[in-house]
Amino acid sequence: MGGAASVDLTPDGPGRVAGLALPVPGVTGYDGMDETEPCLAVERPAKAGDMEGIARLGMGMRGRAGGGTPESAPVVAAHFRAVLPAWFAHVGHRRTDPPAFDRLGEIAVPTAPALGELDRPEVVRRNEEMAARIPGCRLARLPARPTAGSPDCRLARLAAWPPGHLATCDHSPQLREPETATRLIEEPYAEAAA
C-alpha cells in the first residue's frame, strides 16, 4: 500500500520527494496483473470475519520464502495479522489514484525498488517493468553470488553487500533481510543528500 502511494505522488510532486526506496512496490495503472482471483479468495474468509483464514491465504500467496504458512514463519505471520485491521478500516474509504504506471518516466529522483525473487511471479514482473521505466532506477535483485559487474544488479555499492540477500525473499524483504532492506531504504536518500 505504501509503495503505490509513494510512486503515485512522485510525478505530481517532484519537489516534495527526495528519493524512493520501494520494497516490493505497487503502482496504479499497471494492466499486467489481475488481482481478481486473490481478491475473490480473500472475500469468503473476510465476510466470515476469519482473520486467521486471511492470514493463511496471504502467507500462501506472499510468504513463500518462509514455507508459506503461519506455522512456518510465525514472525511474518504476526506482522501480517497486525496489518489486517488497517486493511479493513479503509474499506469504503479508499480511493483510486490516477494511473501512474505510464508516468514512471517522469520520476527524476534516486529510486531503488527491491523485489523478492520468491514473491508472486506477476509481482516480480511488475517490479521489473516499473524499474525499466524509471530513469536511473537501480532495481535491487541480488543473485546468489553477486559481483560488481553483475548485469542483474545495478546497485552502486554492490560489492559491500552480503551475498544472496533478497534472492530468497518473498513479499517481505524488510522482515526476511532487515539489514539489506535498511541499506536499500538509506541508499536513495544518501544519494539525494549528496
Number of C-alpha atoms within 10 A of each C-alpha: 10 13 17 17 15 18 24 22 17 22 19 14 10 14 10 10 19 17 24 24 23 24 22 24 22 21 23 16 16 15 9 11 12 10 9 8 9 12 11 11 13 18 13 13 16 16 9 9 11 12 16 15 15 20 24 20 19 21 25 17 16 22 27 22 24 23 12 20 21 22 13 15 17 12 14 22 21 12 13 19 18 12 11 14 10 10 11 11 10 10 9 7 8 9 8 8 13 10 13 21 21 13 16 21 16 15 23 18 22 21 27 26 23 28 28 27 21 20 22 16 12 13 22 21 15 21 22 17 15 22 21 15 16 21 15 16 21 21 23 27 22 26 18 13 11 19 16 14 11 13 9 13 17 18 20 10 9 17 12 9 16 14 15 14 23 27 19 19 23 27 26 25 25 20 14 22 14 13 15 18 21 13 12 24 21 15 19 23 19 12 13 14 8 6
